[in-house]
Amino acid sequence: MGALRAAGSGRALWAAILLTALALRLAGVTYGLPFVYHQDEPILVNHALALGAGGPNPRFFVIPSFTIYLLFVVYAAIYLAGLVTGRYAVPEDLGLEYLKDPTLFYVSGRLVLGVLCGVLTVWALGRLVARGRTDRTAVPELSALLLAVLPLHVQHSHYLYADAPLTLAMTLLLWRCRRILDRPDLVAYLWAGAVLGWGGSVKYTMIYALPALVAVHVAAHGRRCLAPRPLVQAGLCGLSALAVFTVFAPYTWLDRGGFMSSVREQAGAQTYVGIGHHLLYSLAEGCGWPVLALAAYGGVRLWSRDRAWAGALTVFIVTYYAGNTWLGQPFARYMLPLTPVAALLAAEGWQGCREALRTPLARSLVLGLIVTATALPSVAFVRLLRQPDTRTECARWLSDHVPADSVIALDSRYYGPHLKQNRGQIEQKFAYLDGQSGGPDAPRRKRLELALKAVEGERAYAVYTLIPGGEGALMRFLFQKPAVSPDLAEIEREGIEYIVINHSEVLAPVHDWVRTHADRLERVAVFSPYKDGSRRTPIDPHASTAAPHLIADILSRRLQGPYLEVFRVKAVRS
């Protein structure tokens, strides 16, 4: 890294690192569009747009409201720009464009919540590391470079969700913790509290950083940590956090009933995932074993050089990892806030390895291999994002081969092709609403009214969800209605002509029904994303939110998306 640093000025090196981070996060940012193949992205976008029709209460508390409000500001800016340029005349025009082609809304959201937050985290990590060092080593630059190319961070900097902003908030809080260790004055505490509160308004798991802040307070003041002055500082830090959280997530308090209901519901989705799961699945695959090994060594070195700082980072790592192990989910994104710390400690570990390597050539070769090994999975991931998706290919095939208004059943509205429902089905959905013009269903009613306009002149179908239990299994999700059970008599009664089956989210009763009724179904099309023609299911068992995380799964694919089969129902057509 010293040779790299000597190749130009410090500013030029930082510019190269940030440009690398930007390039890896910008490439593929339009993946899937105009279709949306990330299960969580529409949650934020739909709630942000609904604020325009339903008022400032998001009525959604699974995550706090900061990202929803930020998206609303982005979309308001787009609308104002459209008013000036003549693109929009009334707010309804904005919603109509979203339903016809949401590309602008998702690209702008991904740029702000994904790309921008990702690059800012790379910059913030460098600043954090620089604050903690008095030597002239290139540890800050190497920390930032490693994070810039780290696969897990690159992956989730493409997505429009709360994980990249949360990681930025965690990194900024660690930066403020470092500031408290260096100079524990009131300004440092107020800033730390503000960042903690802001992070809490992004995602509730920001609370896992609180023990690290407490550890910093104890380390900064020693035995005087409970003295009046330090206690006042800590108290004002807490008030700062509470005030900022309230500004960005006010309806946590104003709609207490809705908040508690969401918390109780979401608690059922949090479970124990196994003590080694996130280490072996999320971090080993998302950072690479070379970076993790260097990070472990760097942690040992840091304890000998700066015990207070090493202790704070250890508390942060243990608390965050444990919290997401006992009350978490198996998805890799839950470990995203640990990636800056992994890069920080890996750069520290490299300093020890560098001292053991005697020649500049050896140092350059070894470091080059480590950075390259870390970056290659990121490059492979970006390449995959730039490929077509099987769901898009399937939708095109249906458009070319199946007449409009045909009746099609999908065993998954997410893993199947994203098809527009026809006017008759949209009109039927009004019956599911509460009937109150200003009630909680007002945004959904407005959306359906716009959907009727958006479908005019578009190729649309009568689309059913094929699911055991039929309509009774879809009480909450309006977009999945209507539904039909895997029952031949019911399928014939509804006039189902085509069935699309996916092999990523396998519903056993549906697949069993398809096998047992092979004589009544004709397979007319197959769309496989895999290089191996015999593969049907993904290697990655947890790649259900967006793209795969496991490197083996990424490399096994030529396309993004699930394995899809299209069947014609002979009984209807014959």
MARZAVO-480865 format. One record per residue (C-alpha): x negated, y negated, z. Coordinates in Angstrom, 3 decimals, decimal comma, m for minus. Last residue first. Example, Ala and Ser with C-alpha at 12.3 -4.5 7.8 and 13.67 -1.06 7.14 Angstrom:
BEGIN
DOVO          x          y          z
DOVO    m13,670      1,060      7,140
DOVO    m12,300      4,500      7,800
***
This chain:
BEGIN
DOVO          x          y          z
DOVO     59,001     28,621    m25,883
DOVO     57,859     25,261    m24,530
DOVO     59,238     25,542    m21,030
DOVO     58,459     29,197    m20,361
DOVO     55,025     28,864    m21,948
DOVO     53,708     26,422    m19,349
DOVO     50,621     24,916    m20,958
DOVO     47,530     25,050    m18,779
DOVO     44,711     22,511    m18,387
DOVO     41,621     23,531    m16,401
DOVO     39,303     21,131    m14,585
DOVO     35,839     21,503    m13,025
DOVO     35,377     18,422    m10,869
DOVO     33,734     15,043    m11,584
DOVO     30,438     13,659    m12,862
DOVO     28,795     15,072    m15,969
DOVO     25,636     17,020    m16,835
DOVO     25,489     18,516    m13,378
DOVO     23,225     20,931    m11,514
DOVO     20,749     18,154    m10,654
DOVO     23,318     16,266     m8,569
DOVO     24,413     19,460     m6,829
DOVO     20,835     20,416     m5,925
DOVO     20,210     16,875     m4,660
DOVO     23,097     17,151     m2,225
DOVO     25,176     13,969     m2,043
DOVO     27,835     14,539     m4,690
DOVO     29,805     11,574     m6,091
DOVO     32,944     10,210     m4,399
DOVO     34,863     11,125     m1,247
DOVO     34,977     14,929     m1,480
DOVO     31,268     15,700     m1,741
DOVO     31,314     17,714      1,502
DOVO     30,666     21,278      0,306
DOVO     27,907     20,232     m2,121
DOVO     27,325     23,094     m4,548
DOVO     30,507     22,189     m6,410
DOVO     32,939     24,861     m7,688
DOVO     33,387     26,364    m11,152
DOVO     29,969     27,561    m12,255
DOVO     29,748     30,039    m15,137
DOVO     28,781     27,482    m17,788
DOVO     25,693     26,406    m15,847
DOVO     25,015     22,793    m16,854
DOVO     28,035     21,769    m14,818
DOVO     30,643     19,032    m15,363
DOVO     33,201     21,440    m16,865
DOVO     36,367     20,389    m18,675
DOVO     38,590     23,218    m19,894
DOVO     41,528     23,017    m22,322
DOVO     44,508     25,067    m23,542
DOVO     44,905     27,715    m20,846
DOVO     48,246     29,360    m21,587
DOVO     50,524     30,046    m18,627
DOVO     53,446     32,479    m18,314
DOVO     51,333     35,651    m18,511
DOVO     48,830     34,156    m16,051
DOVO     51,563     33,916    m13,433
DOVO     49,725     35,735    m10,634
DOVO     46,520     33,804    m11,281
DOVO     48,236     30,390    m11,340
DOVO     50,149     31,211     m8,149
DOVO     46,938     32,209     m6,392
DOVO     45,344     28,917     m7,456
DOVO     48,318     26,975     m6,060
DOVO     48,474     28,956     m2,806
DOVO     44,677     28,565     m2,350
DOVO     44,617     24,787     m2,704
DOVO     41,065     24,239     m3,963
DOVO     39,655     20,742     m3,694
DOVO     36,753     20,995     m6,122
DOVO     38,182     23,522     m8,605
DOVO     40,892     21,401    m10,237
DOVO     44,128     22,600    m11,873
DOVO     46,133     20,672    m14,474
DOVO     49,630     21,973    m15,308
DOVO     51,538     21,202    m18,509
DOVO     55,216     21,405    m19,518
DOVO     57,019     20,959    m16,189
DOVO     60,769     20,758    m16,876
DOVO     61,780     20,094    m13,269
DOVO     63,944     23,249    m13,229
DOVO     61,168     25,264    m14,894
DOVO     58,699     24,249    m12,181
DOVO     61,263     24,986     m9,490
DOVO     61,927     28,484    m10,863
DOVO     58,212     29,163    m11,287
DOVO     57,296     28,148     m7,747
DOVO     54,076     26,279     m7,030
DOVO     56,056     23,497     m5,327
DOVO     56,841     20,172     m7,010
DOVO     56,099     16,636     m5,943
DOVO     57,356     13,169     m6,823
DOVO     55,523     11,350     m5,370
DOVO     51,752     11,129     m4,974
DOVO     51,654      7,285     m5,128
DOVO     54,151      7,049     m2,279
DOVO     51,957      8,846      0,205
DOVO     53,620      9,214      3,575
DOVO     56,099     12,112      3,410
DOVO     54,250     14,151      0,831
DOVO     54,596     17,758      2,064
DOVO     58,397     17,690      1,942
DOVO     58,331     16,889     m1,766
DOVO     56,730     20,211     m2,640
DOVO     55,954     22,535      0,229
DOVO     52,843     23,899     m1,438
DOVO     51,551     21,209     m3,793
DOVO     51,791     20,405     m7,498
DOVO     51,978     16,608     m7,674
DOVO     54,276     15,507    m10,488
DOVO     53,630     13,166    m13,415
DOVO     56,335     12,185    m15,908
DOVO     53,979     10,619    m18,425
DOVO     52,749      7,238    m19,594
DOVO     51,093      5,796    m22,663
DOVO     51,274      2,036    m22,161
DOVO     53,599     m0,430    m23,945
DOVO     55,300     m1,409    m20,701
DOVO     53,572      0,352    m17,799
DOVO     52,317     m2,910    m16,294
DOVO     55,789     m4,416    m16,050
DOVO     57,194     m1,518    m14,044
DOVO     53,999     m1,456    m11,991
DOVO     54,571     m5,113    m11,086
DOVO     57,901     m4,270     m9,482
DOVO     56,299     m1,246     m7,807
DOVO     53,535     m3,440     m6,344
DOVO     56,064     m5,954     m5,038
DOVO     57,951     m3,158     m3,292
DOVO     54,713     m1,851     m1,806
DOVO     53,810     m5,321     m0,508
DOVO     57,308     m5,736      1,025
DOVO     57,263     m2,306      2,710
DOVO     56,490     m3,745      6,165
DOVO     59,642     m5,858      6,028
DOVO     60,397     m9,073      4,164
DOVO     62,767     m7,749      1,514
DOVO     64,059     m4,982      3,774
DOVO     65,177     m1,839      1,898
DOVO     62,828      0,473      3,804
DOVO     61,180      1,980      0,733
DOVO     61,580      5,571     m0,495
DOVO     64,416      4,719     m2,908
DOVO     62,130      2,282     m4,717
DOVO     60,065      5,287     m5,837
DOVO     62,717      6,367     m8,367
DOVO     62,021      3,277    m10,496
DOVO     58,388      4,330    m10,882
DOVO     59,463      7,788    m12,037
DOVO     61,758      6,372    m14,714
DOVO     59,165      3,911    m15,976
DOVO     56,538      6,523    m16,697
DOVO     53,671      7,518    m14,410
DOVO     50,182      6,554    m15,508
DOVO     47,623      9,343    m15,487
DOVO     44,463      9,692    m13,433
DOVO     43,082     13,078    m14,442
DOVO     42,969     15,506    m11,501
DOVO     40,663     15,361     m8,495
DOVO     42,526     12,404     m6,978
DOVO     46,139     13,177     m7,922
DOVO     45,476     16,793     m7,021
DOVO     47,341     19,938     m8,151
DOVO     48,530     17,969    m11,155
DOVO     51,912     18,630    m12,815
DOVO     52,711     17,192    m16,241
DOVO     56,098     16,395    m17,844
DOVO     55,766     14,799    m21,287
DOVO     56,745     11,130    m21,362
DOVO     54,076     10,370    m23,987
DOVO     53,109     13,240    m26,281
DOVO     50,253     15,591    m25,314
DOVO     47,210     16,104    m27,573
DOVO     45,286     12,826    m27,843
DOVO     46,378     11,300    m24,517
DOVO     45,903     14,660    m22,797
DOVO     42,376     14,906    m24,194
DOVO     41,578     11,353    m23,071
DOVO     42,823     12,115    m19,541
DOVO     40,671     15,258    m19,466
DOVO     37,553     13,334    m20,497
DOVO     38,254     10,725    m17,824
DOVO     38,738     13,439    m15,209
DOVO     35,536     15,128    m16,397
DOVO     33,621     11,939    m15,654
DOVO     31,320     10,321    m18,192
DOVO     27,636      9,807    m17,349
DOVO     26,246      6,600    m15,804
DOVO     26,865      7,864    m12,284
DOVO     24,714     10,916    m13,073
DOVO     21,760      8,748    m14,101
DOVO     22,118      6,776    m10,862
DOVO     21,956     10,006     m8,861
DOVO     18,915     11,244    m10,772
DOVO     17,142      7,919    m10,161
DOVO     17,928      8,148     m6,464
DOVO     16,686     11,753     m6,384
DOVO     13,422     10,531     m7,995
DOVO     12,816      7,680     m5,534
DOVO     11,765      9,653     m2,473
DOVO      9,402     11,949     m4,350
DOVO      7,965      8,904     m6,119
DOVO      7,410      7,012     m2,857
DOVO      5,689     10,010     m1,241
DOVO      3,602     10,816     m4,328
DOVO      2,459      7,203     m4,650
DOVO      1,510      7,142     m0,985
DOVO     m0,629     10,242     m1,432
DOVO     m2,283      8,986     m4,607
DOVO     m2,922      5,472     m3,300
DOVO     m4,424      6,731     m0,051
DOVO     m6,633      9,231     m1,864
DOVO     m7,859      6,549     m4,240
DOVO     m8,549      4,112     m1,388
DOVO    m10,855      6,695      0,216
DOVO    m11,001      8,048      3,763
DOVO     m7,467      9,272      4,400
DOVO     m6,961      9,573      8,166
DOVO     m6,332      5,835      8,575
DOVO     m3,674      5,998      5,904
DOVO     m1,925      8,809      7,732
DOVO     m1,635      6,648     10,836
DOVO     m0,379      3,671      8,838
DOVO      2,037      5,984      7,066
DOVO      3,734      6,701     10,369
DOVO      4,609      3,029     10,802
DOVO      6,058      2,993      7,292
DOVO      8,052      6,105      8,168
DOVO      9,296      4,421     11,352
DOVO     10,767      1,461      9,444
DOVO     12,159      3,642      6,632
DOVO     13,907      5,930      9,138
DOVO     15,209      2,878     11,010
DOVO     16,617      1,462      7,762
DOVO     18,240      4,866      6,990
DOVO     19,933      5,243     10,389
DOVO     22,864      3,000      9,429
DOVO     23,700      5,420      6,548
DOVO     24,236      8,416      8,820
DOVO     28,040      8,341      8,586
DOVO     27,659      8,201      4,806
DOVO     26,564     11,843      4,801
DOVO     30,067     13,194      5,371
DOVO     30,578     15,755      8,120
DOVO     32,965     13,658     10,222
DOVO     32,457     12,049     13,595
DOVO     33,089     12,161     17,304
DOVO     30,557     14,651     18,708
DOVO     27,923     14,309     15,993
DOVO     28,658     10,696     15,088
DOVO     28,233      9,629     18,695
DOVO     25,120     11,748     19,123
DOVO     23,418     10,241     16,076
DOVO     24,254      6,667     17,072
DOVO     23,239      7,133     20,682
DOVO     20,015      9,011     19,906
DOVO     18,886      6,630     17,153
DOVO     19,716      3,454     19,083
DOVO     18,141      4,677     22,316
DOVO     15,004      5,653     20,406
DOVO     14,884      2,262     18,687
DOVO     15,099      0,479     22,041
DOVO     12,423      2,703     23,553
DOVO     10,053      2,158     20,637
DOVO     10,506     m1,600     21,034
DOVO      9,711     m1,496     24,742
DOVO      6,880      1,004     24,300
DOVO      4,975     m1,005     21,680
DOVO      1,705      0,625     20,560
DOVO      1,735      4,109     22,128
DOVO      5,467      4,569     21,629
DOVO      5,089      3,270     18,072
DOVO      2,668      6,043     17,211
DOVO      5,121      8,737     18,299
DOVO      7,911      7,101     16,304
DOVO      5,653      6,857     13,269
DOVO      5,007     10,586     13,412
DOVO      8,729     11,281     13,388
DOVO      9,243      8,716     10,624
DOVO      6,447     10,247      8,527
DOVO      8,155     13,626      8,786
DOVO     11,524     12,073      7,922
DOVO     10,059     10,273      4,913
DOVO      8,363     13,434      3,602
DOVO     11,519     15,498      4,344
DOVO     13,736     13,422      2,061
DOVO     15,889     10,450      3,021
DOVO     19,415     11,441      1,983
DOVO     18,855     15,178      1,732
DOVO     17,036     15,444      5,059
DOVO     19,263     12,745      6,561
DOVO     22,785     13,891      5,635
DOVO     22,592     17,682      5,396
DOVO     19,793     18,848      7,688
DOVO     19,842     16,057     10,277
DOVO     23,580     15,418      9,928
DOVO     24,411     19,054     10,557
DOVO     21,929     19,809     13,336
DOVO     24,085     19,078     16,385
DOVO     27,260     20,459     14,870
DOVO     30,192     18,537     13,372
DOVO     32,223     17,865     16,523
DOVO     35,462     16,188     15,489
DOVO     37,027     12,942     14,342
DOVO     40,097     13,319     12,091
DOVO     42,494     13,592     15,036
DOVO     41,177     10,342     16,434
DOVO     42,364      8,646     13,239
DOVO     46,011      9,061     14,234
DOVO     45,495      7,796     17,760
DOVO     43,472      4,830     16,511
DOVO     46,069      3,999     13,870
DOVO     48,895      3,990     16,425
DOVO     46,828      1,885     18,810
DOVO     46,222     m0,754     16,131
DOVO     49,828     m0,861     14,994
DOVO     51,032     m1,339     18,569
DOVO     48,417     m3,980     19,340
DOVO     49,358     m6,137     16,400
DOVO     47,982     m9,450     17,697
DOVO     44,985     m7,854     19,421
DOVO     43,489     m5,792     16,575
DOVO     45,316     m8,343     14,477
DOVO     42,478    m10,805     14,960
DOVO     39,767     m8,782     13,196
DOVO     37,344    m11,391     11,785
DOVO     37,875    m14,154     14,345
DOVO     38,454    m11,675     17,177
DOVO     35,159     m9,885     16,475
DOVO     33,335    m13,221     16,514
DOVO     34,825    m14,164     19,885
DOVO     34,230    m10,751     21,464
DOVO     30,591    m10,660     20,376
DOVO     29,955    m14,193     21,645
DOVO     31,641    m13,291     24,929
DOVO     29,351    m10,282     25,257
DOVO     26,249    m12,371     24,592
DOVO     27,549    m14,929     27,089
DOVO     27,658    m12,168     29,690
DOVO     24,148    m10,980     28,833
DOVO     22,768    m14,510     29,146
DOVO     24,608    m14,996     32,427
DOVO     23,162    m11,706     33,677
DOVO     19,668    m12,772     32,654
DOVO     20,063    m16,037     34,669
DOVO     21,680    m14,472     37,737
DOVO     19,196    m11,603     38,230
DOVO     20,299     m8,167     37,047
DOVO     17,544     m7,823     34,413
DOVO     15,000     m9,161     36,930
DOVO     13,387     m5,740     37,377
DOVO     12,305     m5,798     33,742
DOVO     13,586     m8,819     31,857
DOVO     12,906     m7,942     28,202
DOVO     12,997     m4,177     28,736
DOVO     16,352     m4,307     30,529
DOVO     17,902     m6,549     27,863
DOVO     16,425     m4,387     25,103
DOVO     17,958     m1,275     26,667
DOVO     21,336     m3,048     26,824
DOVO     21,048     m3,920     23,125
DOVO     20,193     m0,280     22,372
DOVO     23,234      0,824     24,380
DOVO     25,434     m1,502     22,247
DOVO     24,424     m0,019     18,893
DOVO     27,021      2,766     19,127
DOVO     29,682      0,042     19,293
DOVO     29,043     m0,621     15,599
DOVO     31,051      2,581     15,143
DOVO     34,179      0,400     15,060
DOVO     33,468     m0,732     11,518
DOVO     33,285     m4,151      9,882
DOVO     34,826     m6,145     12,741
DOVO     32,405     m4,381     15,096
DOVO     29,525     m5,518     12,910
DOVO     30,703     m9,107     13,308
DOVO     30,927     m8,707     17,061
DOVO     27,431     m7,216     17,307
DOVO     26,049     m9,942     15,027
DOVO     27,600    m12,658     17,200
DOVO     26,329    m11,003     20,369
DOVO     22,779    m10,828     19,030
DOVO     22,981    m14,467     17,964
DOVO     24,175    m15,537     21,408
DOVO     21,455    m13,499     23,103
DOVO     18,670    m14,989     20,969
DOVO     19,963    m18,510     21,577
DOVO     20,067    m17,875     25,339
DOVO     16,361    m17,061     25,562
DOVO     14,672    m13,671     25,656
DOVO     11,615    m14,463     23,501
DOVO      9,763    m11,525     21,917
DOVO     12,038     m8,785     23,254
DOVO     15,088    m10,906     22,448
DOVO     13,818    m11,443     18,871
DOVO     13,388     m7,694     18,397
DOVO     16,981     m7,267     19,489
DOVO     18,002     m9,894     16,906
DOVO     16,275     m7,851     14,174
DOVO     17,982     m4,724     15,538
DOVO     21,289     m6,590     15,208
DOVO     20,462     m7,561     11,625
DOVO     19,782     m3,921     10,799
DOVO     23,055     m2,763     12,367
DOVO     24,991     m5,473     10,486
DOVO     23,394     m4,479      7,165
DOVO     24,248     m0,851      7,840
DOVO     27,839     m1,849      8,607
DOVO     28,014     m3,826      5,339
DOVO     26,800     m0,704      3,438
DOVO     29,318      1,578      5,172
DOVO     32,432     m0,604      4,866
DOVO     33,503      0,360      1,344
DOVO     33,162     m0,606     m2,289
DOVO     30,495      1,876     m3,284
DOVO     27,234      1,530     m5,170
DOVO     25,185      0,724     m2,064
DOVO     26,290      4,126     m0,816
DOVO     24,106      6,061     m3,219
DOVO     21,034      3,815     m2,947
DOVO     21,090      4,087      0,845
DOVO     21,324      7,871      0,776
DOVO     18,638      8,161     m1,929
DOVO     15,969      5,914     m0,306
DOVO     14,490      3,750     m3,105
DOVO     14,911      0,281     m1,583
DOVO     14,612      1,719      1,928
DOVO     11,112      2,954      1,114
DOVO     10,167     m0,372     m0,441
DOVO     11,462     m2,348      2,553
DOVO      9,461     m0,289      5,031
DOVO      6,415     m0,485      2,749
DOVO      6,633     m4,271      2,593
DOVO      6,995     m4,642      6,356
DOVO      4,147     m2,115      7,004
DOVO      1,693     m3,922      4,721
DOVO     m0,887     m4,479      7,436
DOVO     m2,035     m7,926      8,571
DOVO     m1,631     m7,385     12,294
DOVO      0,827     m9,279     14,534
DOVO      3,771     m6,984     13,989
DOVO      7,322     m6,950     15,402
DOVO      8,633     m9,896     13,434
DOVO      7,382     m8,381     10,157
DOVO      9,412     m5,233     10,801
DOVO     12,661     m7,185     11,168
DOVO     11,950     m9,376      8,155
DOVO     11,305     m6,326      6,001
DOVO     14,478     m4,695      7,279
DOVO     16,467     m7,843      6,495
DOVO     15,294     m7,812      2,867
DOVO     16,279     m4,168      2,327
DOVO     19,560     m4,838      4,132
DOVO     20,218     m7,816      1,852
DOVO     19,791     m5,509     m1,146
DOVO     22,407     m3,083      0,169
DOVO     24,840     m5,797      1,248
DOVO     24,662     m7,348     m2,217
DOVO     25,032     m4,048     m4,072
DOVO     27,799     m2,480     m2,008
DOVO     30,211     m4,899     m0,363
DOVO     29,700     m7,790     m2,793
DOVO     28,849     m6,069     m6,082
DOVO     31,205     m3,194     m5,351
DOVO     34,055     m5,620     m4,731
DOVO     33,390     m7,555     m7,950
DOVO     33,186     m4,312     m9,927
DOVO     36,340     m2,965     m8,299
DOVO     38,501     m6,014     m8,945
DOVO     37,249     m6,654    m12,485
DOVO     37,773     m3,012    m13,490
DOVO     41,361     m2,805    m12,195
DOVO     42,929     m2,460    m15,678
DOVO     46,706     m2,485    m16,049
DOVO     47,593     m2,450    m12,360
DOVO     44,962     m5,052    m11,499
DOVO     45,957     m7,242    m14,436
DOVO     49,542     m7,272    m13,214
DOVO     48,451     m8,209     m9,707
DOVO     46,529    m11,206    m11,007
DOVO     49,385    m12,270    m13,276
DOVO     51,773    m12,191    m10,307
DOVO     49,730    m14,945     m8,689
DOVO     50,940    m17,384    m11,389
DOVO     49,381    m18,854    m14,534
DOVO     46,332    m16,634    m14,880
DOVO     43,594    m16,510    m17,546
DOVO     43,971    m20,240    m18,167
DOVO     40,364    m21,057    m17,333
DOVO     41,179    m23,072    m14,202
DOVO     43,857    m20,664    m13,011
DOVO     41,537    m17,718    m13,648
DOVO     38,825    m19,311    m11,512
DOVO     41,405    m19,726     m8,744
DOVO     42,430    m16,076     m9,129
DOVO     38,852    m14,825     m9,025
DOVO     38,219    m16,925     m5,918
DOVO     41,336    m15,455     m4,300
DOVO     40,057    m12,005     m5,226
DOVO     36,748    m12,631     m3,478
DOVO     38,512    m14,121     m0,434
DOVO     40,822    m11,087     m0,271
DOVO     37,764     m8,845     m0,515
DOVO     36,281    m10,581      2,519
DOVO     39,559    m10,205      4,416
DOVO     39,637     m6,457      3,721
DOVO     35,958     m6,091      4,628
DOVO     36,543     m7,878      7,940
DOVO     39,725     m5,952      8,839
DOVO     38,636     m3,215     11,185
DOVO     38,629      0,432     10,036
DOVO     41,509      2,844     10,568
DOVO     43,392     m0,332     11,462
DOVO     45,749     m0,993      8,568
DOVO     48,726     m3,314      8,902
DOVO     46,567     m5,923      7,102
DOVO     48,290     m8,754      8,998
DOVO     47,498    m11,909      7,001
DOVO     50,731    m12,032      4,963
DOVO     52,596     m9,377      2,989
DOVO     52,370    m10,536     m0,621
DOVO     48,873    m12,002     m0,833
DOVO     47,646     m9,743      1,944
DOVO     48,618     m6,802     m0,278
DOVO     45,638     m7,547     m2,527
DOVO     43,223     m6,886      0,339
DOVO     45,177     m3,792      1,417
DOVO     45,047     m2,347     m2,095
DOVO     41,335     m3,068     m2,492
DOVO     40,358     m1,645      0,897
DOVO     42,275      1,623      0,532
DOVO     41,466      1,848     m3,181
DOVO     37,765      2,319     m2,327
DOVO     38,322      5,269      0,025
DOVO     38,899      8,126     m2,435
DOVO     36,174      7,124     m4,898
DOVO     36,969      8,109     m8,462
DOVO     38,734      4,956     m9,643
DOVO     39,702      4,831    m13,315
DOVO     38,915      1,672    m15,321
DOVO     36,221      2,468    m14,391
DOVO     34,502      5,733    m13,565
DOVO     31,095      4,239    m12,827
DOVO     30,874      0,446    m13,145
DOVO     28,036      0,201    m10,584
DOVO     26,005      2,703    m12,605
DOVO     22,799      0,680    m12,504
DOVO     23,311     m2,231    m10,123
DOVO     22,037     m0,395     m7,053
DOVO     18,805      0,939     m8,531
DOVO     18,115     m2,402    m10,245
DOVO     18,748     m4,448     m7,089
DOVO     16,422     m2,365     m4,927
DOVO     13,700     m2,543     m7,558
DOVO     14,264     m6,295     m7,861
DOVO     13,952     m6,595     m4,087
DOVO     10,657     m4,714     m4,075
DOVO      9,235     m6,658     m7,043
DOVO     10,249     m9,993     m5,488
DOVO      8,613     m8,970     m2,218
DOVO      5,398     m8,159     m4,084
DOVO      5,484    m11,450     m5,963
DOVO      6,054    m13,361     m2,727
DOVO      3,138    m11,658     m1,030
DOVO      0,828    m12,610     m3,877
DOVO     m0,424    m10,087     m6,353
DOVO     m2,190     m6,781     m6,795
DOVO     m3,616     m6,966     m3,296
DOVO     m0,346     m5,768     m1,802
DOVO     m0,324     m2,733     m4,048
DOVO     m3,883     m1,974     m3,112
DOVO     m2,959     m2,264      0,553
DOVO      0,000      0,000      0,000
***
